[in-house]
Amino acid sequence: MRSSHLPLNALRAFEASARQLSFTRAGLELRVTQAAVSHQVKSLEDILGVQLFRRLPRGLALTDEGQALLPAISDSFDRIRATLDRFADGYLRDVITVGVVGTFATGWLLPRLKAFEDAFPRIDLRLLTNNNRVDIAGEGLDFAIRFGDGSWHGTEAIKLFAAPLTPVCAPKIAKKLRRPTDLKREVLLRSYRPDEWPQWFAAAGLVSPTIKGAMFDSSIIMAEVAARGSGVALLPASMFSEELKQGRLVRPFKIETYTGDYWLTSLRSKRQSAAMLAFRDWLVGEVGKDGRG
């Protein structure tokens, strides 16, 4: 038996039946009769020389052979669907997958995405947000936008801009804060990076108190907790300009501390496509317009 001789309709019937565990439901999905689906699956079993399903009084159960075949068939159909989805308006759309730290996505990138889509209608940009912990190769990313010092093994990093951290809180808490030392009486929300508050207090000329309480891996969540009056967060104020304009968050002090920058990173080993270069140049250009780069 040669794999090139496997009938496509029989493979589709098997894949749908394996998901639905029913020839009847598979037939409804494929818009054919239950008998047609059963016949297609039986023909595939005959070609392979194995039984793929156990026929039960109520539905189906995959055999070991069926369990082994299903992932390969499902993955193949998913790949076909994904490729066909890239065709629109008579041309093939290029796909770029970018992992981006959530704070940067909501605070800077999302308001500018329409401009990118208008400038590059043939590029399908896919964003995957994260909490700054990302594996470019393992997650199949073309780029990752992240916060840090720019030193990530095996990557090329382009500095976008700095994002200094400063305390932000709800207005009712801000009214109680006259001097930086007043912060020691408040709940200080902390991220998974333990050195941030000590660095800020050092910039203010003070010794940091012991930071206790809940720890967060998302600046967006910390900002929401702070806006609800449950503590003071140390955040990049430039990424929360809307909340500051609306008055949900307030900056009680102008003192800032620099703990890193935002970077556009990619694997050195990956050859950059024309679409990747277009996104890179657009992003760097937008940063330049913003006056931060």
C-alpha positions as CSV (number, residue, x, y, z in Angstrom):
1,M,0.0,0.0,0.0
2,R,1.4,3.4,-1.0
3,S,0.4,6.6,1.0
4,S,0.0,8.4,-2.3
5,H,-3.0,6.1,-3.1
6,L,-4.9,7.0,0.1
7,P,-8.3,8.6,-0.9
8,L,-8.8,12.1,0.4
9,N,-12.5,11.6,1.0
10,A,-11.8,8.5,3.1
11,L,-9.3,10.5,5.2
12,R,-11.8,13.3,5.7
13,A,-14.5,10.8,6.8
14,F,-12.1,9.2,9.2
15,E,-11.0,12.5,10.7
16,A,-14.6,13.8,11.2
17,S,-15.7,10.5,12.6
18,A,-12.8,10.4,15.0
19,R,-13.7,13.9,16.3
20,Q,-17.4,13.2,16.5
21,L,-17.1,9.5,17.5
22,S,-20.2,9.1,15.4
23,F,-20.7,8.3,11.7
24,T,-24.1,10.1,11.8
25,R,-22.6,13.4,13.2
26,A,-19.7,13.2,10.9
27,G,-22.1,12.8,8.0
28,L,-24.0,16.0,9.1
29,E,-20.7,17.8,9.2
30,L,-19.6,16.6,5.8
31,R,-23.1,16.9,4.3
32,V,-23.2,13.3,3.2
33,T,-25.2,10.3,4.6
34,Q,-24.2,8.2,7.5
35,A,-23.9,5.3,5.2
36,A,-21.5,7.2,2.9
37,V,-19.2,8.0,5.9
38,S,-19.2,4.5,7.1
39,H,-18.4,3.2,3.6
40,Q,-15.5,5.7,3.3
41,V,-14.0,4.7,6.6
42,K,-14.4,1.0,5.8
43,S,-12.6,1.5,2.5
44,L,-9.7,3.2,4.4
45,E,-9.6,0.3,6.9
46,D,-9.4,-2.1,4.0
47,I,-6.6,-0.2,2.3
48,L,-4.6,0.0,5.6
49,G,-5.4,-3.5,6.7
50,V,-6.3,-2.4,10.2
51,Q,-9.5,-1.6,12.1
52,L,-9.7,2.1,13.1
53,F,-12.9,2.1,15.1
54,R,-14.7,-0.2,17.4
55,R,-18.4,0.0,16.5
56,L,-20.4,0.3,19.7
57,P,-24.2,0.3,20.3
58,R,-24.0,4.0,20.9
59,G,-21.3,5.6,18.8
60,L,-17.7,4.7,18.1
61,A,-14.4,4.2,19.9
62,L,-11.0,4.6,18.4
63,T,-8.7,1.5,18.3
64,D,-5.1,1.9,19.1
65,E,-4.4,2.1,15.3
66,G,-7.0,4.9,15.0
67,Q,-5.5,6.8,17.9
68,A,-2.1,6.6,16.3
69,L,-3.5,7.8,12.9
70,L,-5.7,10.7,14.1
71,P,-3.0,13.3,15.1
72,A,-1.2,13.0,11.8
73,I,-4.5,13.4,9.8
74,S,-5.8,16.2,12.0
75,D,-2.5,18.1,11.7
76,S,-2.4,17.7,7.9
77,F,-6.0,19.0,7.5
78,D,-5.2,21.9,9.9
79,R,-2.2,22.8,7.8
80,I,-4.3,22.7,4.6
81,R,-7.0,24.9,6.2
82,A,-4.3,27.4,7.5
83,T,-2.8,27.7,4.1
84,L,-6.1,28.1,2.3
85,D,-7.0,30.8,4.9
86,R,-4.1,32.8,3.7
87,F,-5.7,33.3,0.3
88,A,-7.9,36.4,0.1
89,D,-8.9,38.7,-2.7
90,G,-7.0,36.6,-5.2
91,Y,-3.5,36.6,-3.6
92,L,-1.6,34.8,-0.9
93,R,-1.2,36.7,2.3
94,D,2.1,36.5,4.2
95,V,1.8,35.6,7.8
96,I,3.9,37.1,10.6
97,T,3.6,35.8,14.2
98,V,4.7,38.1,16.9
99,G,4.9,37.4,20.6
100,V,4.5,40.6,22.6
101,V,4.5,41.4,26.3
102,G,0.9,42.4,27.2
103,T,1.8,45.8,28.6
104,F,3.4,46.9,25.3
105,A,0.5,45.4,23.3
106,T,-2.2,47.3,25.1
107,G,-0.3,50.5,25.9
108,W,1.4,51.1,22.6
109,L,1.0,48.6,19.8
110,L,-2.8,48.0,19.5
111,P,-3.7,51.7,18.8
112,R,-1.3,51.6,15.8
113,L,-2.3,48.2,14.3
114,K,-4.8,49.8,11.9
115,A,-2.1,51.9,10.4
116,F,0.0,48.7,9.8
117,E,-3.0,46.9,8.2
118,D,-3.7,49.8,5.9
119,A,0.0,50.0,4.9
120,F,0.4,46.3,4.4
121,P,-2.9,44.6,3.5
122,R,-1.2,41.5,2.2
123,I,0.5,40.7,5.6
124,D,-1.5,38.7,8.1
125,L,-0.1,39.8,11.5
126,R,-0.8,37.4,14.4
127,L,-0.1,38.6,17.9
128,L,0.4,36.3,20.9
129,T,0.6,38.2,24.2
130,N,2.7,37.0,27.1
131,N,4.1,38.1,30.5
132,N,7.6,38.7,29.1
133,R,8.6,35.0,29.3
134,V,8.8,33.7,25.8
135,D,10.5,31.0,23.7
136,I,10.8,32.3,20.1
137,A,11.9,29.0,18.6
138,G,9.6,26.8,20.7
139,E,6.5,28.9,20.0
140,G,7.3,29.3,16.3
141,L,7.5,33.1,16.5
142,D,9.0,35.4,13.9
143,F,9.5,38.2,16.4
144,A,9.1,38.8,20.1
145,I,8.7,42.2,21.7
146,R,9.9,42.1,25.2
147,F,11.2,44.1,28.2
148,G,14.7,43.7,29.5
149,D,18.4,44.4,28.8
150,G,18.5,43.1,25.3
151,S,20.6,40.1,26.1
152,W,18.8,37.0,25.1
153,H,20.8,34.0,23.9
154,G,20.7,33.4,20.1
155,T,18.7,36.5,19.3
156,E,19.1,39.7,17.4
157,A,17.7,42.6,19.5
158,I,16.7,46.1,18.2
159,K,16.1,48.6,21.0
160,L,12.7,50.3,20.7
161,F,12.5,52.6,23.7
162,A,13.0,52.8,27.5
163,A,10.1,52.4,29.8
164,P,11.0,53.9,33.2
165,L,9.0,52.7,36.2
166,T,7.1,55.0,38.6
167,P,4.5,54.5,41.3
168,V,0.9,54.8,40.3
169,C,-2.2,54.4,42.4
170,A,-5.9,55.3,42.8
171,P,-6.7,59.0,43.5
172,K,-7.9,58.3,47.0
173,I,-4.5,56.8,47.9
174,A,-2.5,59.5,46.1
175,K,-4.1,62.1,48.4
176,K,-2.3,60.5,51.3
177,L,1.1,60.6,49.6
178,R,3.0,63.8,50.3
179,R,6.6,62.4,50.3
180,P,8.1,59.2,48.9
181,T,8.6,57.9,52.5
182,D,4.8,57.9,52.8
183,L,4.7,54.9,50.5
184,K,6.1,52.7,53.3
185,R,2.7,52.9,55.0
186,E,0.9,51.6,51.8
187,V,0.5,48.2,50.2
188,L,3.2,48.0,47.5
189,L,2.2,45.7,44.7
190,R,5.1,43.7,43.4
191,S,6.0,41.9,40.2
192,Y,8.1,38.8,39.8
193,R,11.1,41.0,39.4
194,P,12.1,41.6,43.1
195,D,14.6,44.4,42.5
196,E,12.1,47.0,41.1
197,W,10.9,48.6,44.3
198,P,14.3,48.6,46.0
199,Q,15.7,50.4,42.9
200,W,12.9,53.0,43.0
201,F,13.4,53.7,46.7
202,A,17.2,54.0,46.0
203,A,16.4,56.6,43.3
204,A,14.3,58.5,45.9
205,G,17.2,58.4,48.3
206,L,15.5,56.0,50.7
207,V,16.0,52.4,51.9
208,S,13.3,50.1,50.6
209,P,10.9,48.5,53.1
210,T,10.4,44.8,52.9
211,I,7.9,44.2,50.1
212,K,5.2,41.6,51.1
213,G,1.9,40.5,49.8
214,A,0.7,39.1,46.5
215,M,3.1,38.9,43.5
216,F,1.9,39.5,39.9
217,D,3.3,38.4,36.6
218,S,1.3,41.0,34.6
219,S,1.6,44.8,34.8
220,I,-1.9,45.1,33.3
221,I,-3.4,43.2,36.3
222,M,-1.3,45.2,38.7
223,A,-2.6,48.4,37.1
224,E,-6.2,47.2,37.6
225,V,-5.6,46.3,41.2
226,A,-4.0,49.7,41.8
227,A,-6.9,51.5,40.1
228,R,-9.3,49.8,42.4
229,G,-7.5,51.2,45.4
230,S,-5.9,48.0,46.6
231,G,-2.3,49.2,46.6
232,V,0.4,51.1,44.8
233,A,2.0,49.6,41.6
234,L,5.3,50.4,40.1
235,L,4.6,50.6,36.4
236,P,5.8,52.1,33.1
237,A,3.6,55.2,33.1
238,S,3.9,55.7,29.3
239,M,2.1,52.3,28.8
240,F,-0.9,53.5,30.9
241,S,-1.4,56.9,29.5
242,E,-5.2,56.3,29.0
243,E,-5.7,55.3,32.6
244,L,-3.8,58.4,33.7
245,K,-5.8,60.7,31.4
246,Q,-9.0,59.2,32.7
247,G,-7.9,59.7,36.3
248,R,-8.3,56.1,37.2
249,L,-4.6,56.1,38.0
250,V,-2.5,58.9,39.4
251,R,1.3,59.5,39.5
252,P,2.0,60.8,43.1
253,F,5.7,61.4,42.4
254,K,7.8,62.1,39.3
255,I,10.7,60.0,40.5
256,E,11.5,57.2,38.0
257,T,13.8,54.2,37.9
258,Y,15.1,52.5,34.7
259,T,15.2,48.8,34.8
260,G,15.1,47.9,31.1
261,D,13.9,48.8,27.6
262,Y,11.5,47.3,25.1
263,W,13.2,45.4,22.4
264,L,12.2,43.8,19.1
265,T,13.9,40.4,19.0
266,S,14.3,37.6,16.5
267,L,16.4,34.5,16.1
268,R,19.8,35.1,14.5
269,S,19.5,31.8,12.8
270,K,16.2,32.7,11.1
271,R,16.2,34.2,7.6
272,Q,13.9,37.2,7.7
273,S,11.3,37.2,5.0
274,A,10.2,40.3,3.1
275,A,7.1,40.5,5.3
276,M,9.2,40.3,8.5
277,L,11.5,43.1,7.2
278,A,8.4,45.2,6.4
279,F,7.1,44.8,9.9
280,R,10.5,45.5,11.5
281,D,10.9,48.7,9.5
282,W,7.4,49.8,10.1
283,L,7.7,49.3,13.9
284,V,11.0,51.1,14.1
285,G,9.6,53.9,12.0
286,E,6.5,54.2,14.3
287,V,8.8,54.4,17.4
288,G,10.7,57.2,15.7
289,K,7.5,59.1,15.0
290,D,6.6,58.7,18.6
291,G,9.8,60.4,19.6
292,R,11.0,57.7,21.9
293,G,13.4,55.7,19.8
